[in-house]
Amino acid sequence: MTDHTTDEPRSAAASLFDLRTVIAVLFGAYGVILTLLGAFGTSAEDLAKAGGVHLNLWTGIGMLVVAALFVTWQRLRPTVTG
Amino acid sequence: MISAQADLRLDTTFVDYVFVALYFILALGIGVAARRSVNSSLDFLLSGRSLPAWVTGLAFISANLGAIELIGFTANGAQYGMATVHYYWIGAVPAMVFLGIVMMPFYYGSRARSVPEFLLKRFNSTTQRVNAVTFALAQVLIAGVNLFALGLVLEALLGWSLAIAIPVAALVVLSYTFLGGLSAAIYNEVLQFFVILALLIPLTVAGLARVGGWNGLVERVTAGPGGAEQLSAWPGTELTEIENPFLSVVGIVFGLGFVLSFGYWTTNFAEVQRCLSAKSMSAARRTPIIAAFPKALIPAVIVVPGIIAAILVPQIIDLKAGAGAEGVTYNNTLQLLMGEVLPNGVLGVALAGLLAAFMAGMAANVSSLNTVFTYDIWQDWLRPGRDDGYYLRVGRAVTIVGCLLAIATAFLAGSYQNIMDYIQALFSFFNAPLFAIFILGLFWKRMTGPAGWTGLVSGTVAAVTIDVLVRTDVLALSSQAGSFVGASAAFVVGIVVAVAVSAVTRPRPDAELVGLVWSLTSKEERSHSTTGDDAGWYRSPALLGGIVVVMTAGLYLLVP
């Protein structure tokens, strides 16, 4: 619902899909692929490139955390106006 | 021998393209989904004034975080070191806070749909038209630069030719802005913000790991050709190319921190539009201030990687030592570092981030261009009085024309060697005089309508004159110092002419200027509601603004 009142032509933008879902979907998908890639496909060369950091794995985990945060936020405050 | 071009090519694999493809599918999906929400021209051009502050705030920062920004400022980081942070701190944060606290009540409160329309209300229709036309011109040029930057990246990284890369990239931006208008552009900008961070953060982490952490970085930079000076922000003589340290500080504080930065952040409609699409006055005021937080922190993942590249990437080390290979410039810093430290996988995310950055910049240009053209040039000037559906169709048509023109200007931008210089020159032509008449008109009710446009035009003429003098070597200034001087001249000339013209023309009656001039607007009218979604101390623009200014000052203490 929206408390937005106006005499301008009817606006439906407020009822637009929730952006938080879109971010969660993208980072969820990225996170899963990267985590798997990092856990099972990291070569010695990859490790050397990133100075010994498991970059794919950690980036993947970080993205899953971001996705989870957005899902949680949306669950807690499910208003369209966010 | 491998050629320099082949050296720049990234070692991409199938999995990298999966990330890029996923990103594109979602970006276009947002356009298709947002199409359902477009019922009127206001929906298309101003998102129906319905968006929450966190969305407009992140879009505000993202609209500025284009490909030029990423490529240009990692390049500056590699070349000038830590002094590059001035563009983010003194050159952005104070102006963004000022926009939210002082200026937004007038912008949002006047219900103007664009910056030129605000000028119509405060000054007269000539001022509106002058600004609308120059703004439209500037946006097409800058969109072209964004396109050109992306074309270069695609050519270097993937081997696409410029002639293919530029139109293909333009087509993607066109699709989603054509379908969903400003909502699609803004929603994509927020998504882009996160994807760009997903490029920058792993890049910085891996880069730091390679050079032995922060201590390793300090050690190696100090021992390098730039010396320890590369790690401190002041006096920034290398950045300004002004040898005298005192004048260099003056150049940074007045030229960059005041004229260029306030001119850009407070009057550039591509930015202000994001605030105007917010759902309430409070959200509009918080938009630039929310954006100031990431703006202040982001150099840690843009400037620092630039500095890392200068001690890690062989081609940039050579360049810095004065023995650069054919075809390698500082503008290649970002892609070279990506190739150096990112394994396949994250590399694909980084590629998606780069493409996102390009699209963010260009979509901001195109979406603000179509608003200004549709409302200020078409509706208020050339074809007034049609029904709203007509202007919605005009907005869509302008989106297409704007993208086509951007493709043309992309090839024009190619004739400039340093993209940042080109952009800086443009800003000084358009923004500094605009800021001059804005600030004068806001605080001086005696300023007249004719003073508005004459100040604007004379300021632009002053900036162009300085630019020509610098280019023809009549004035012995570096291009960087030239843009500081040009912007300052534009500001001063704009003020002087506006004051002189006001003295001999009739001011508008006070009654017409209520809500547009500080002294004629009561405190209540300048305030916003503090109930419902706008309640709570943590939503106070003044408090948030204070926090971010103190934080930025604290950051300066880290890199004195």
Chai-1 contact restraints between the chains, C-beta under 6 A:
chainA,res_idxA,chainB,res_idxB,connection_type,confidence,min_distance_angstrom,max_distance_angstrom,comment,restraint_id
A,H4,B,S50,contact,1.0,0.0,6.0,A-B,restraint_1
A,E8,B,L42,contact,1.0,0.0,6.0,A-B,restraint_2
A,P9,B,S40,contact,1.0,0.0,6.0,A-B,restraint_3
A,P9,B,D388,contact,1.0,0.0,6.0,A-B,restraint_4
A,R10,B,N39,contact,1.0,0.0,6.0,A-B,restraint_5
A,S11,B,D43,contact,1.0,0.0,6.0,A-B,restraint_6
A,S11,B,G48,contact,1.0,0.0,6.0,A-B,restraint_7
A,S11,B,S50,contact,1.0,0.0,6.0,A-B,restraint_8
A,A12,B,S37,contact,1.0,0.0,6.0,A-B,restraint_9
A,A12,B,N39,contact,1.0,0.0,6.0,A-B,restraint_10
A,A13,B,S37,contact,1.0,0.0,6.0,A-B,restraint_11
A,A13,B,D43,contact,1.0,0.0,6.0,A-B,restraint_12
A,A13,B,S47,contact,1.0,0.0,6.0,A-B,restraint_13
A,A13,B,G48,contact,1.0,0.0,6.0,A-B,restraint_14
A,A13,B,S50,contact,1.0,0.0,6.0,A-B,restraint_15
A,A13,B,S183,contact,1.0,0.0,6.0,A-B,restraint_16
A,A14,B,S50,contact,1.0,0.0,6.0,A-B,restraint_17
A,L16,B,S37,contact,1.0,0.0,6.0,A-B,restraint_18
A,F17,B,A33,contact,1.0,0.0,6.0,A-B,restraint_19
A,L19,B,Y187,contact,1.0,0.0,6.0,A-B,restraint_20
A,L19,B,V190,contact,1.0,0.0,6.0,A-B,restraint_21
A,I23,B,F194,contact,1.0,0.0,6.0,A-B,restraint_22
A,L26,B,L26,contact,1.0,0.0,6.0,A-B,restraint_23
A,A29,B,L22,contact,1.0,0.0,6.0,A-B,restraint_24
A,L34,B,G345,contact,1.0,0.0,6.0,A-B,restraint_25
A,L37,B,G345,contact,1.0,0.0,6.0,A-B,restraint_26
A,D46,B,P343,contact,1.0,0.0,6.0,A-B,restraint_27
A,K49,B,V341,contact,1.0,0.0,6.0,A-B,restraint_28
A,K49,B,P343,contact,1.0,0.0,6.0,A-B,restraint_29
A,A50,B,A206,contact,1.0,0.0,6.0,A-B,restraint_30
A,A50,B,V341,contact,1.0,0.0,6.0,A-B,restraint_31
A,G51,B,A209,contact,1.0,0.0,6.0,A-B,restraint_32
A,G51,B,R210,contact,1.0,0.0,6.0,A-B,restraint_33
A,V53,B,A206,contact,1.0,0.0,6.0,A-B,restraint_34
A,V53,B,A209,contact,1.0,0.0,6.0,A-B,restraint_35
A,L55,B,P202,contact,1.0,0.0,6.0,A-B,restraint_36
A,L55,B,A206,contact,1.0,0.0,6.0,A-B,restraint_37
A,L55,B,P343,contact,1.0,0.0,6.0,A-B,restraint_38
A,L55,B,V346,contact,1.0,0.0,6.0,A-B,restraint_39
A,N56,B,G345,contact,1.0,0.0,6.0,A-B,restraint_40
A,N56,B,V346,contact,1.0,0.0,6.0,A-B,restraint_41
A,T59,B,P202,contact,1.0,0.0,6.0,A-B,restraint_42
A,T59,B,V346,contact,1.0,0.0,6.0,A-B,restraint_43
A,T81,B,P52,contact,1.0,0.0,6.0,A-B,restraint_44
A,G82,B,P52,contact,1.0,0.0,6.0,A-B,restraint_45
